[in-house]
Amino acid sequence: MLDFILISILFFFMIILSIIDIKYMLLPKNIVWFGIILGFNIQCLKGYTMHSINPIVTSLLGGIVGWGMLSIIFFSSLIILKKEGIGYGDIRYLGMIGIFTNMKVVICCLISASVIGSIYGILYYLKNKKSIPYPFGPFLSIGVVISLYIL
């Protein structure tokens, strides 16, 4: 039952954050932090009802891996390209996804989102002959759906 609640709440956040990101190119940190705290508390409740620390550890690992992978990309692009290659909201958002799910979902989500986002960017460039920044949050949301379906 808690898994259904957890995924339902995650999907609620995914919809809200994707809409905001598409409209404003922004993932508000107060919403993402609220999601991180809420997701972790539900994972703690899940661990308590199961008499296990496993959901808590899995949640923390998912959050750390999600946050860490995109942080590497963020700081690498700052060093190499001298500009942000990804927004910090996306880093927090993938960390939140990890808190709600696990490390495997986060990795699969990032790969799926990167492939779909790259295809979108390439097709946009071929059609319009120019490159523009576009929100990555919706692609992360699509990546979550794909990951949960695959895994």
N, CA, C and O atoms as a GROMACS GRO file, in nm:
protein
  604
    1MET      N    1   0.081  -0.120   0.000
    1MET     CA    2   0.000   0.000   0.000
    1MET      C    3   0.086   0.127   0.000
    1MET      O    4   0.057   0.223  -0.071
    2LEU      N    5   0.194   0.125   0.082
    2LEU     CA    6   0.281   0.243   0.087
    2LEU      C    7   0.353   0.265  -0.045
    2LEU      O    8   0.380   0.379  -0.083
    3ASP      N    9   0.384   0.156  -0.117
    3ASP     CA   10   0.448   0.172  -0.248
    3ASP      C   11   0.356   0.246  -0.345
    3ASP      O   12   0.401   0.333  -0.420
    4PHE      N   13   0.228   0.211  -0.343
    4PHE     CA   14   0.132   0.278  -0.430
    4PHE      C   15   0.122   0.427  -0.394
    4PHE      O   16   0.119   0.513  -0.482
    5ILE      N   17   0.117   0.456  -0.265
    5ILE     CA   18   0.110   0.595  -0.220
    5ILE      C   19   0.237   0.670  -0.261
    5ILE      O   20   0.230   0.784  -0.308
    6LEU      N   21   0.351   0.606  -0.241
    6LEU     CA   22   0.479   0.667  -0.276
    6LEU      C   23   0.486   0.703  -0.424
    6LEU      O   24   0.522   0.815  -0.460
    7ILE      N   25   0.451   0.608  -0.510
    7ILE     CA   26   0.456   0.632  -0.655
    7ILE      C   27   0.350   0.734  -0.697
    7ILE      O   28   0.375   0.815  -0.786
    8SER      N   29   0.234   0.730  -0.635
    8SER     CA   30   0.129   0.828  -0.667
    8SER      C   31   0.175   0.970  -0.634
    8SER      O   32   0.153   1.062  -0.712
    9ILE      N   33   0.237   0.986  -0.519
    9ILE     CA   34   0.288   1.118  -0.480
    9ILE      C   35   0.400   1.161  -0.574
    9ILE      O   36   0.406   1.277  -0.615
   10LEU      N   37   0.488   1.067  -0.609
   10LEU     CA   38   0.595   1.099  -0.704
   10LEU      C   39   0.536   1.146  -0.836
   10LEU      O   40   0.583   1.246  -0.893
   11PHE      N   41   0.435   1.077  -0.887
   11PHE     CA   42   0.372   1.116  -1.014
   11PHE      C   43   0.308   1.255  -1.002
   11PHE      O   44   0.312   1.333  -1.098
   12PHE      N   45   0.249   1.285  -0.888
   12PHE     CA   46   0.193   1.418  -0.867
   12PHE      C   47   0.303   1.524  -0.880
   12PHE      O   48   0.285   1.624  -0.951
   13PHE      N   49   0.416   1.502  -0.813
   13PHE     CA   50   0.528   1.595  -0.823
   13PHE      C   51   0.581   1.603  -0.966
   13PHE      O   52   0.615   1.711  -1.014
   14MET      N   53   0.588   1.489  -1.034
   14MET     CA   54   0.638   1.488  -1.172
   14MET      C   55   0.552   1.574  -1.263
   14MET      O   56   0.604   1.650  -1.344
   15ILE      N   57   0.422   1.564  -1.249
   15ILE     CA   58   0.331   1.642  -1.334
   15ILE      C   59   0.347   1.791  -1.304
   15ILE      O   60   0.363   1.872  -1.396
   16ILE      N   61   0.341   1.827  -1.177
   16ILE     CA   62   0.352   1.968  -1.137
   16ILE      C   63   0.486   2.026  -1.182
   16ILE      O   64   0.491   2.133  -1.243
   17LEU      N   65   0.595   1.957  -1.152
   17LEU     CA   66   0.728   2.009  -1.184
   17LEU      C   67   0.753   2.014  -1.335
   17LEU      O   68   0.819   2.106  -1.383
   18SER      N   69   0.700   1.918  -1.410
   18SER     CA   70   0.717   1.921  -1.555
   18SER      C   71   0.645   2.041  -1.616
   18SER      O   72   0.698   2.109  -1.704
   19ILE      N   73   0.524   2.067  -1.569
   19ILE     CA   74   0.448   2.182  -1.620
   19ILE      C   75   0.521   2.313  -1.589
   19ILE      O   76   0.534   2.400  -1.675
   20ILE      N   77   0.568   2.326  -1.466
   20ILE     CA   78   0.641   2.448  -1.428
   20ILE      C   79   0.768   2.462  -1.510
   20ILE      O   80   0.801   2.571  -1.555
   21ASP      N   81   0.841   2.352  -1.528
   21ASP     CA   82   0.967   2.357  -1.603
   21ASP      C   83   0.944   2.394  -1.749
   21ASP      O   84   1.020   2.472  -1.806
   22ILE      N   85   0.840   2.340  -1.810
   22ILE     CA   86   0.808   2.374  -1.949
   22ILE      C   87   0.772   2.522  -1.960
   22ILE      O   88   0.815   2.590  -2.053
   23LYS      N   89   0.694   2.570  -1.865
   23LYS     CA   90   0.645   2.708  -1.874
   23LYS      C   91   0.752   2.811  -1.836
   23LYS      O   92   0.761   2.916  -1.900
   24TYR      N   93   0.832   2.782  -1.733
   24TYR     CA   94   0.925   2.883  -1.680
   24TYR      C   95   1.073   2.844  -1.687
   24TYR      O   96   1.158   2.923  -1.648
   25MET      N   97   1.105   2.725  -1.737
   25MET     CA   98   1.243   2.676  -1.737
   25MET      C   99   1.301   2.680  -1.595
   25MET      O  100   1.412   2.728  -1.573
   26LEU      N  101   1.223   2.630  -1.501
   26LEU     CA  102   1.259   2.640  -1.360
   26LEU      C  103   1.196   2.524  -1.284
   26LEU      O  104   1.079   2.491  -1.305
   27LEU      N  105   1.273   2.464  -1.196
   27LEU     CA  106   1.220   2.364  -1.104
   27LEU      C  107   1.235   2.424  -0.964
   27LEU      O  108   1.344   2.422  -0.907
   28PRO      N  109   1.126   2.477  -0.908
   28PRO     CA  110   1.135   2.550  -0.780
   28PRO      C  111   1.191   2.464  -0.668
   28PRO      O  112   1.142   2.354  -0.641
   29LYS      N  113   1.295   2.516  -0.603
   29LYS     CA  114   1.361   2.436  -0.500
   29LYS      C  115   1.271   2.407  -0.382
   29LYS      O  116   1.285   2.302  -0.319
   30ASN      N  117   1.178   2.498  -0.349
   30ASN     CA  118   1.091   2.471  -0.234
   30ASN      C  119   0.999   2.352  -0.261
   30ASN      O  120   0.971   2.274  -0.170
   31ILE      N  121   0.952   2.336  -0.384
   31ILE     CA  122   0.868   2.221  -0.419
   31ILE      C  123   0.950   2.093  -0.419
   31ILE      O  124   0.907   1.990  -0.367
   32VAL      N  125   1.070   2.100  -0.478
   32VAL     CA  126   1.156   1.980  -0.484
   32VAL      C  127   1.200   1.939  -0.344
   32VAL      O  128   1.197   1.820  -0.311
   33TRP      N  129   1.241   2.035  -0.261
   33TRP     CA  130   1.281   2.002  -0.124
   33TRP      C  131   1.164   1.943  -0.044
   33TRP      O  132   1.183   1.851   0.035
   34PHE      N  133   1.044   1.997  -0.065
   34PHE     CA  134   0.927   1.940   0.001
   34PHE      C  135   0.909   1.794  -0.043
   34PHE      O  136   0.878   1.708   0.040
   35GLY      N  137   0.928   1.768  -0.172
   35GLY     CA  138   0.919   1.631  -0.223
   35GLY      C  139   1.024   1.540  -0.164
   35GLY      O  140   0.996   1.425  -0.129
   36ILE      N  141   1.147   1.591  -0.150
   36ILE     CA  142   1.255   1.512  -0.091
   36ILE      C  143   1.220   1.475   0.053
   36ILE      O  144   1.233   1.359   0.093
   37ILE      N  145   1.177   1.572   0.130
   37ILE     CA  146   1.143   1.548   0.271
   37ILE      C  147   1.023   1.454   0.283
   37ILE      O  148   1.025   1.361   0.364
   38LEU      N  149   0.920   1.478   0.204
   38LEU     CA  150   0.801   1.393   0.207
   38LEU      C  151   0.835   1.250   0.166
   38LEU      O  152   0.795   1.154   0.233
   39GLY      N  153   0.908   1.235   0.056
   39GLY     CA  154   0.946   1.102   0.008
   39GLY      C  155   1.029   1.026   0.110
   39GLY      O  156   1.008   0.907   0.132
   40PHE      N  157   1.125   1.096   0.173
   40PHE     CA  158   1.209   1.030   0.272
   40PHE      C  159   1.128   0.989   0.395
   40PHE      O  160   1.149   0.880   0.450
   41ASN      N  161   1.037   1.074   0.438
   41ASN     CA  162   0.952   1.038   0.552
   41ASN      C  163   0.864   0.917   0.523
   41ASN      O  164   0.844   0.832   0.609
   42ILE      N  165   0.812   0.910   0.402
   42ILE     CA  166   0.731   0.793   0.365
   42ILE      C  167   0.819   0.668   0.361
   42ILE      O  168   0.776   0.561   0.402
   43GLN      N  169   0.941   0.682   0.311
   43GLN     CA  170   1.034   0.568   0.309
   43GLN      C  171   1.066   0.524   0.453
   43GLN      O  172   1.077   0.404   0.480
   44CYS      N  173   1.081   0.620   0.544
   44CYS     CA  174   1.105   0.585   0.685
   44CYS      C  175   0.984   0.511   0.744
   44CYS      O  176   1.001   0.414   0.817
   45LEU      N  177   0.865   0.558   0.712
   45LEU     CA  178   0.742   0.491   0.757
   45LEU      C  179   0.736   0.350   0.699
   45LEU      O  180   0.697   0.255   0.768
   46LYS      N  181   0.773   0.336   0.574
   46LYS     CA  182   0.775   0.205   0.509
   46LYS      C  183   0.874   0.113   0.582
   46LYS      O  184   0.844  -0.004   0.607
   47GLY      N  185   0.991   0.165   0.614
   47GLY     CA  186   1.090   0.087   0.688
   47GLY      C  187   1.040   0.047   0.826
   47GLY      O  188   1.064  -0.064   0.871
   48TYR      N  189   0.971   0.139   0.891
   48TYR     CA  190   0.916   0.112   1.024
   48TYR      C  191   0.812   0.002   1.019
   48TYR      O  192   0.813  -0.089   1.102
   49THR      N  193   0.721   0.008   0.921
   49THR     CA  194   0.615  -0.094   0.911
   49THR      C  195   0.672  -0.229   0.870
   49THR      O  196   0.615  -0.333   0.904
   50MET      N  197   0.783  -0.228   0.798
   50MET     CA  198   0.846  -0.354   0.755
   50MET      C  199   0.947  -0.405   0.858
   50MET      O  200   1.000  -0.515   0.844
   51HIS      N  201   0.973  -0.325   0.962
   51HIS     CA  202   1.077  -0.356   1.061
   51HIS      C  203   1.211  -0.378   0.991
   51HIS      O  204   1.284  -0.472   1.020
   52SER      N  205   1.241  -0.287   0.899
   52SER     CA  206   1.363  -0.299   0.818
   52SER      C  207   1.419  -0.160   0.790
   52SER      O  208   1.344  -0.063   0.775
   53ILE      N  209   1.549  -0.152   0.783
   53ILE     CA  210   1.615  -0.027   0.747
   53ILE      C  211   1.635  -0.018   0.596
   53ILE      O  212   1.674   0.087   0.544
   54ASN      N  213   1.609  -0.127   0.525
   54ASN     CA  214   1.634  -0.134   0.381
   54ASN      C  215   1.568  -0.021   0.300
   54ASN      O  216   1.636   0.039   0.216
   55PRO      N  217   1.439   0.011   0.320
   55PRO     CA  218   1.381   0.121   0.240
   55PRO      C  219   1.451   0.255   0.262
   55PRO      O  220   1.460   0.337   0.170
   56ILE      N  221   1.499   0.277   0.383
   56ILE     CA  222   1.566   0.403   0.414
   56ILE      C  223   1.701   0.409   0.343
   56ILE      O  224   1.736   0.511   0.283
   57VAL      N  225   1.776   0.300   0.350
   57VAL     CA  226   1.907   0.294   0.284
   57VAL      C  227   1.891   0.304   0.133
   57VAL      O  228   1.965   0.378   0.067
   58THR      N  229   1.795   0.231   0.078
   58THR     CA  230   1.769   0.234  -0.066
   58THR      C  231   1.731   0.375  -0.111
   58THR      O  232   1.776   0.422  -0.215
   59SER      N  233   1.649   0.440  -0.032
   59SER     CA  234   1.606   0.577  -0.061
   59SER      C  235   1.724   0.673  -0.060
   59SER      O  236   1.741   0.754  -0.152
   60LEU      N  237   1.806   0.665   0.043
   60LEU     CA  238   1.923   0.754   0.053
   60LEU      C  239   2.021   0.730  -0.062
   60LEU      O  240   2.073   0.824  -0.120
   61LEU      N  241   2.046   0.603  -0.093
   61LEU     CA  242   2.136   0.572  -0.205
   61LEU      C  243   2.082   0.625  -0.337
   61LEU      O  244   2.157   0.681  -0.417
   62GLY      N  245   1.952   0.609  -0.359
   62GLY     CA  246   1.891   0.661  -0.480
   62GLY      C  247   1.906   0.812  -0.490
   62GLY      O  248   1.939   0.864  -0.597
   63GLY      N  249   1.882   0.881  -0.379
   63GLY     CA  250   1.896   1.026  -0.377
   63GLY      C  251   2.038   1.072  -0.400
   63GLY      O  252   2.062   1.167  -0.475
   64ILE      N  253   2.132   1.005  -0.335
   64ILE     CA  254   2.274   1.042  -0.349
   64ILE      C  255   2.323   1.016  -0.491
   64ILE      O  256   2.392   1.100  -0.548
   65VAL      N  257   2.288   0.901  -0.547
   65VAL     CA  258   2.330   0.869  -0.684
   65VAL      C  259   2.268   0.967  -0.783
   65VAL      O  260   2.337   1.016  -0.872
   66GLY      N  261   2.140   0.996  -0.768
   66GLY     CA  262   2.074   1.091  -0.858
   66GLY      C  263   2.137   1.228  -0.850
   66GLY      O  264   2.170   1.289  -0.953
   67TRP      N  265   2.153   1.277  -0.729
   67TRP     CA  266   2.212   1.409  -0.708
   67TRP      C  267   2.356   1.410  -0.760
   67TRP      O  268   2.400   1.504  -0.826
   68GLY      N  269   2.428   1.303  -0.729
   68GLY     CA  270   2.570   1.296  -0.766
   68GLY      C  271   2.596   1.289  -0.915
   68GLY      O  272   2.685   1.358  -0.966
   69MET      N  273   2.519   1.207  -0.986
   69MET     CA  274   2.542   1.193  -1.130
   69MET      C  275   2.521   1.325  -1.203
   69MET      O  276   2.603   1.363  -1.287
   70LEU      N  277   2.414   1.394  -1.173
   70LEU     CA  278   2.391   1.522  -1.242
   70LEU      C  279   2.483   1.632  -1.190
   70LEU      O  280   2.513   1.726  -1.264
   71SER      N  281   2.530   1.621  -1.067
   71SER     CA  282   2.628   1.718  -1.016
   71SER      C  283   2.759   1.707  -1.093
   71SER      O  284   2.823   1.808  -1.122
   72ILE      N  285   2.798   1.585  -1.125
   72ILE     CA  286   2.919   1.564  -1.204
   72ILE      C  287   2.905   1.632  -1.340
   72ILE      O  288   2.996   1.700  -1.387
   73ILE      N  289   2.790   1.613  -1.404
   73ILE     CA  290   2.764   1.677  -1.534
   73ILE      C  291   2.763   1.829  -1.519
   73ILE      O  292   2.821   1.900  -1.601
   74PHE      N  293   2.698   1.879  -1.415
   74PHE     CA  294   2.688   2.023  -1.390
   74PHE      C  295   2.827   2.086  -1.376
   74PHE      O  296   2.859   2.183  -1.444
   75PHE      N  297   2.909   2.030  -1.286
   75PHE     CA  298   3.041   2.089  -1.260
   75PHE      C  299   3.138   2.064  -1.375
   75PHE      O  300   3.224   2.148  -1.402
   76SER      N  301   3.126   1.951  -1.444
   76SER     CA  302   3.210   1.926  -1.562
   76SER      C  303   3.183   2.029  -1.670
   76SER      O  304   3.277   2.080  -1.732
   77SER      N  305   3.057   2.059  -1.694
   77SER     CA  306   3.025   2.158  -1.798
   77SER      C  307   3.070   2.298  -1.756
   77SER      O  308   3.109   2.377  -1.842
   78LEU      N  309   3.065   2.328  -1.627
   78LEU     CA  310   3.116   2.457  -1.581
   78LEU      C  311   3.266   2.469  -1.607
   78LEU      O  312   3.315   2.574  -1.647
   79ILE      N  313   3.338   2.360  -1.583
   79ILE     CA  314   3.483   2.361  -1.601
   79ILE      C  315   3.520   2.359  -1.749
   79ILE      O  316   3.603   2.438  -1.793
   80ILE      N  317   3.458   2.270  -1.825
   80ILE     CA  318   3.496   2.250  -1.965
   80ILE      C  319   3.434   2.356  -2.056
   80ILE      O  320   3.505   2.418  -2.136
   81LEU      N  321   3.304   2.377  -2.045
   81LEU     CA  322   3.234   2.469  -2.136
   81LEU      C  323   3.223   2.612  -2.082
   81LEU      O  324   3.184   2.703  -2.154
   82LYS      N  325   3.259   2.629  -1.955
   82LYS     CA  326   3.248   2.760  -1.888
   82LYS      C  327   3.104   2.810  -1.880
   82LYS      O  328   3.079   2.931  -1.874
   83LYS      N  329   3.008   2.717  -1.881
   83LYS     CA  330   2.867   2.753  -1.864
   83LYS      C  331   2.793   2.631  -1.808
   83LYS      O  332   2.843   2.519  -1.810
   84GLU      N  333   2.673   2.657  -1.756
   84GLU     CA  334   2.592   2.548  -1.702
   84GLU      C  335   2.539   2.463  -1.816
   84GLU      O  336   2.475   2.514  -1.909
   85GLY      N  337   2.564   2.334  -1.810
   85GLY     CA  338   2.510   2.242  -1.910
   85GLY      C  339   2.374   2.190  -1.868
   85GLY      O  340   2.298   2.134  -1.948
   86ILE      N  341   2.344   2.208  -1.740
   86ILE     CA  342   2.217   2.162  -1.684
   86ILE      C  343   2.188   2.251  -1.563
   86ILE      O  344   2.279   2.297  -1.495
   87GLY      N  345   2.062   2.273  -1.536
   87GLY     CA  346   2.025   2.359  -1.423
   87GLY      C  347   2.034   2.284  -1.291
   87GLY      O  348   2.022   2.161  -1.287
   88TYR      N  349   2.056   2.358  -1.183
   88TYR     CA  350   2.068   2.293  -1.053
   88TYR      C  351   1.935   2.235  -1.006
   88TYR      O  352   1.933   2.144  -0.924
   89GLY      N  353   1.824   2.288  -1.057
   89GLY     CA  354   1.694   2.231  -1.025
   89GLY      C  355   1.681   2.088  -1.074
   89GLY      O  356   1.618   2.004  -1.009
   90ASP      N  357   1.741   2.059  -1.190
   90ASP     CA  358   1.739   1.922  -1.243
   90ASP      C  359   1.816   1.828  -1.152
   90ASP      O  360   1.777   1.712  -1.136
   91ILE      N  361   1.924   1.877  -1.093
   91ILE     CA  362   2.003   1.796  -1.000
   91ILE      C  363   1.918   1.760  -0.878
   91ILE      O  364   1.910   1.644  -0.838
   92ARG      N  365   1.855   1.861  -0.821
   92ARG     CA  366   1.768   1.835  -0.704
   92ARG      C  367   1.654   1.741  -0.742
   92ARG      O  368   1.618   1.651  -0.665
   93TYR      N  369   1.597   1.763  -0.860
   93TYR     CA  370   1.482   1.682  -0.905
   93TYR      C  371   1.521   1.535  -0.918
   93TYR      O  372   1.446   1.448  -0.874
   94LEU      N  373   1.637   1.506  -0.978
   94LEU     CA  374   1.678   1.366  -0.990
   94LEU      C  375   1.710   1.308  -0.852
   94LEU      O  376   1.687   1.189  -0.828
   95GLY      N  377   1.761   1.390  -0.762
   95GLY     CA  378   1.781   1.345  -0.624
   95GLY      C  379   1.648   1.309  -0.559
   95GLY      O  380   1.638   1.209  -0.488
   96MET      N  381   1.545   1.391  -0.583
   96MET     CA  382   1.412   1.363  -0.530
   96MET      C  383   1.357   1.232  -0.588
   96MET      O  384   1.299   1.151  -0.516
   97ILE      N  385   1.376   1.213  -0.718
   97ILE     CA  386   1.331   1.089  -0.782
   97ILE      C  387   1.398   0.970  -0.715
   97ILE      O  388   1.334   0.867  -0.690
   98GLY      N  389   1.528   0.983  -0.686
   98GLY     CA  390   1.601   0.876  -0.618
   98GLY      C  391   1.548   0.847  -0.479
   98GLY      O  392   1.542   0.731  -0.438
   99ILE      N  393   1.510   0.951  -0.406
   99ILE     CA  394   1.452   0.932  -0.272
   99ILE      C  395   1.322   0.853  -0.280
   99ILE      O  396   1.296   0.766  -0.196
  100PHE      N  397   1.241   0.881  -0.380
  100PHE     CA  398   1.113   0.812  -0.396
  100PHE      C  399   1.130   0.670  -0.450
  100PHE      O  400   1.047   0.583  -0.422
  101THR      N  401   1.236   0.644  -0.526
  101THR     CA  402   1.250   0.514  -0.593
  101THR      C  403   1.374   0.442  -0.541
  101THR      O  404   1.379   0.402  -0.425
  102ASN      N  405   1.474   0.426  -0.626
  102ASN     CA  406   1.599   0.362  -0.588
  102ASN      C  407   1.707   0.393  -0.692
  102ASN      O  408   1.681   0.460  -0.791
  103MET      N  409   1.825   0.343  -0.666
  103MET     CA  410   1.940   0.371  -0.751
  103MET      C  411   1.921   0.319  -0.894
  103MET      O  412   1.959   0.388  -0.989
  104LYS      N  413   1.865   0.201  -0.910
  104LYS     CA  414   1.846   0.145  -1.045
  104LYS      C  415   1.750   0.230  -1.127
  104LYS      O  416   1.775   0.255  -1.245
  105VAL      N  417   1.642   0.274  -1.066
  105VAL     CA  418   1.546   0.360  -1.137
  105VAL      C  419   1.612   0.491  -1.176
  105VAL      O  420   1.590   0.541  -1.287
  106VAL      N  421   1.693   0.548  -1.087
  106VAL     CA  422   1.760   0.675  -1.116
  106VAL      C  423   1.854   0.662  -1.236
  106VAL      O  424   1.854   0.747  -1.324
  107ILE      N  425   1.933   0.556  -1.239
  107ILE     CA  426   2.027   0.536  -1.350
  107ILE      C  427   1.952   0.515  -1.480
  107ILE      O  428   1.984   0.577  -1.582
  108CYS      N  429   1.852   0.429  -1.479
  108CYS     CA  430   1.770   0.404  -1.599
  108CYS      C  431   1.698   0.532  -1.641
  108CYS      O  432   1.688   0.560  -1.761
  109CYS      N  433   1.648   0.607  -1.545
  109CYS     CA  434   1.578   0.733  -1.572
  109CYS      C  435   1.670   0.832  -1.641
  109CYS      O  436   1.632   0.894  -1.741
  110LEU      N  437   1.792   0.848  -1.590
  110LEU     CA  438   1.885   0.944  -1.648
  110LEU      C  439   1.925   0.904  -1.789
  110LEU      O  440   1.935   0.989  -1.877
  111ILE      N  441   1.948   0.776  -1.811
  111ILE     CA  442   1.982   0.730  -1.946
  111ILE      C  443   1.865   0.755  -2.042
  111ILE      O  444   1.884   0.810  -2.150
  112SER      N  445   1.745   0.716  -2.001
  112SER     CA  446   1.626   0.736  -2.086
  112SER      C  447   1.603   0.884  -2.114
  112SER      O  448   1.579   0.922  -2.229
  113ALA      N  449   1.611   0.966  -2.010
  113ALA     CA  450   1.588   1.110  -2.026
  113ALA      C  451   1.693   1.173  -2.117
  113ALA      O  452   1.662   1.260  -2.199
  114SER      N  453   1.817   1.129  -2.103
  114SER     CA  454   1.925   1.184  -2.187
  114SER      C  455   1.906   1.148  -2.333
  114SER      O  456   1.925   1.231  -2.421
  115VAL      N  457   1.868   1.024  -2.359
  115VAL     CA  458   1.846   0.980  -2.498
  115VAL      C  459   1.728   1.057  -2.559
  115VAL      O  460   1.740   1.111  -2.668
  116ILE      N  461   1.616   1.060  -2.488
  116ILE     CA  462   1.497   1.128  -2.541
  116ILE      C  463   1.522   1.278  -2.554
  116ILE      O  464   1.484   1.339  -2.654
  117GLY      N  465   1.586   1.339  -2.455
  117GLY     CA  466   1.618   1.481  -2.461
  117GLY      C  467   1.714   1.514  -2.574
  117GLY      O  468   1.700   1.617  -2.639
  118SER      N  469   1.811   1.426  -2.598
  118SER     CA  470   1.905   1.447  -2.709
  118SER      C  471   1.835   1.437  -2.843
  118SER      O  472   1.859   1.518  -2.933
  119ILE      N  473   1.748   1.339  -2.857
  119ILE     CA  474   1.672   1.325  -2.982
  119ILE      C  475   1.587   1.450  -3.005
  119ILE      O  476   1.582   1.503  -3.116
  120TYR      N  477   1.522   1.498  -2.900
  120TYR     CA  478   1.442   1.620  -2.911
  120TYR      C  479   1.529   1.738  -2.956
  120TYR      O  480   1.493   1.812  -3.047
  121GLY      N  481   1.644   1.754  -2.891
  121GLY     CA  482   1.734   1.865  -2.923
  121GLY      C  483   1.786   1.858  -3.066
  121GLY      O  484   1.794   1.960  -3.134
  122ILE      N  485   1.821   1.739  -3.110
  122ILE     CA  486   1.871   1.721  -3.247
  122ILE      C  487   1.761   1.752  -3.348
  122ILE      O  488   1.784   1.823  -3.445
  123LEU      N  489   1.643   1.698  -3.325
  123LEU     CA  490   1.531   1.724  -3.418
  123LEU      C  491   1.495   1.872  -3.421
  123LEU      O  492   1.464   1.926  -3.527
  124TYR      N  493   1.498   1.937  -3.306
  124TYR     CA  494   1.469   2.081  -3.301
  124TYR      C  495   1.573   2.158  -3.382
  124TYR      O  496   1.539   2.248  -3.459
  125TYR      N  497   1.699   2.121  -3.364
  125TYR     CA  498   1.807   2.189  -3.436
  125TYR      C  499   1.795   2.167  -3.587
  125TYR      O  500   1.811   2.261  -3.665
  126LEU      N  501   1.767   2.045  -3.629
  126LEU     CA  502   1.753   2.016  -3.772
  126LEU      C  503   1.637   2.093  -3.834
  126LEU      O  504   1.645   2.136  -3.949
  127LYS      N  505   1.530   2.109  -3.759
  127LYS     CA  506   1.412   2.180  -3.811
  127LYS      C  507   1.433   2.332  -3.813
  127LYS      O  508   1.396   2.398  -3.910
  128ASN      N  509   1.491   2.387  -3.707
  128ASN     CA  510   1.499   2.532  -3.691
  128ASN      C  511   1.638   2.591  -3.718
  128ASN      O  512   1.654   2.713  -3.720
  129LYS      N  513   1.737   2.506  -3.738
  129LYS     CA  514   1.874   2.549  -3.765
  129LYS      C  515   1.932   2.637  -3.654
  129LYS      O  516   2.018   2.721  -3.679
  130LYS      N  517   1.884   2.618  -3.532
  130LYS     CA  518   1.943   2.688  -3.419
  130LYS      C  519   1.926   2.603  -3.294
  130LYS      O  520   1.837   2.519  -3.284
  131SER      N  521   2.012   2.628  -3.200
  131SER     CA  522   2.009   2.555  -3.074
  131SER      C  523   1.956   2.647  -2.964
  131SER      O  524   1.997   2.763  -2.954
  132ILE      N  525   1.867   2.595  -2.883
  132ILE     CA  526   1.814   2.672  -2.771
  132ILE      C  527   1.816   2.585  -2.646
  132ILE      O  528   1.812   2.462  -2.654
  133PRO      N  529   1.823   2.649  -2.530
  133PRO     CA  530   1.808   2.569  -2.407
  133PRO      C  531   1.663   2.523  -2.393
  133PRO      O  532   1.570   2.596  -2.428
  134TYR      N  533   1.645   2.404  -2.343
  134TYR     CA  534   1.510   2.353  -2.320
  134TYR      C  535   1.506   2.281  -2.186
  134TYR      O  536   1.609   2.233  -2.139
  135PRO      N  537   1.389   2.272  -2.125
  135PRO     CA  538   1.379   2.213  -1.992
  135PRO      C  539   1.408   2.063  -1.995
  135PRO      O  540   1.360   1.990  -2.082
  136PHE      N  541   1.486   2.018  -1.897
  136PHE     CA  542   1.521   1.876  -1.888
  136PHE      C  543   1.427   1.801  -1.793
  136PHE      O  544   1.416   1.679  -1.800
  137GLY      N  545   1.360   1.874  -1.705
  137GLY     CA  546   1.269   1.811  -1.607
  137GLY      C  547   1.164   1.720  -1.668
  137GLY      O  548   1.145   1.609  -1.619
  138PRO      N  549   1.095   1.764  -1.775
  138PRO     CA  550   0.996   1.675  -1.836
  138PRO      C  551   1.057   1.546  -1.891
  138PRO      O  552   0.993   1.441  -1.888
  139PHE      N  553   1.180   1.554  -1.940
  139PHE     CA  554   1.245   1.433  -1.989
  139PHE      C  555   1.281   1.340  -1.874
  139PHE      O  556   1.276   1.218  -1.888
  140LEU      N  557   1.318   1.398  -1.759
  140LEU     CA  558   1.341   1.315  -1.640
  140LEU      C  559   1.211   1.247  -1.597
  140LEU      O  560   1.212   1.130  -1.557
  141SER      N  561   1.100   1.318  -1.606
  141SER     CA  562   0.970   1.259  -1.571
  141SER      C  563   0.936   1.143  -1.664
  141SER      O  564   0.890   1.038  -1.620
  142ILE      N  565   0.959   1.163  -1.793
  142ILE     CA  566   0.936   1.054  -1.891
  142ILE      C  567   1.029   0.938  -1.860
  142ILE      O  568   0.990   0.822  -1.869
  143GLY      N  569   1.153   0.970  -1.822
  143GLY     CA  570   1.250   0.866  -1.786
  143GLY      C  571   1.205   0.784  -1.666
  143GLY      O  572   1.229   0.663  -1.662
  144VAL      N  573   1.139   0.847  -1.570
  144VAL     CA  574   1.086   0.774  -1.454
  144VAL      C  575   0.980   0.675  -1.498
  144VAL      O  576   0.980   0.559  -1.457
  145VAL      N  577   0.889   0.721  -1.583
  145VAL     CA  578   0.781   0.633  -1.630
  145VAL      C  579   0.841   0.513  -1.704
  145VAL      O  580   0.801   0.399  -1.679
  146ILE      N  581   0.936   0.538  -1.792
  146ILE     CA  582   1.002   0.430  -1.866
  146ILE      C  583   1.072   0.335  -1.770
  146ILE      O  584   1.060   0.213  -1.782
  147SER      N  585   1.145   0.391  -1.674
  147SER     CA  586   1.221   0.310  -1.578
  147SER      C  587   1.131   0.222  -1.492
  147SER      O  588   1.160   0.105  -1.471
  148LEU      N  589   1.023   0.280  -1.444
  148LEU     CA  590   0.931   0.201  -1.361
  148LEU      C  591   0.864   0.091  -1.443
  148LEU      O  592   0.834  -0.016  -1.391
  149TYR      N  593   0.842   0.118  -1.571
  149TYR     CA  594   0.783   0.017  -1.658
  149TYR      C  595   0.883  -0.096  -1.687
  149TYR      O  596   0.848  -0.213  -1.684
  150ILE      N  597   1.007  -0.058  -1.714
  150ILE     CA  598   1.111  -0.157  -1.749
  150ILE      C  599   1.152  -0.238  -1.627
  150ILE      O  600   1.162  -0.361  -1.633
  151LEU      N  601   1.175  -0.169  -1.515
  151LEU     CA  602   1.226  -0.237  -1.396
  151LEU      C  603   1.110  -0.285  -1.315
  151LEU      O  604   1.130  -0.345  -1.209
   0.00000   0.00000   0.00000
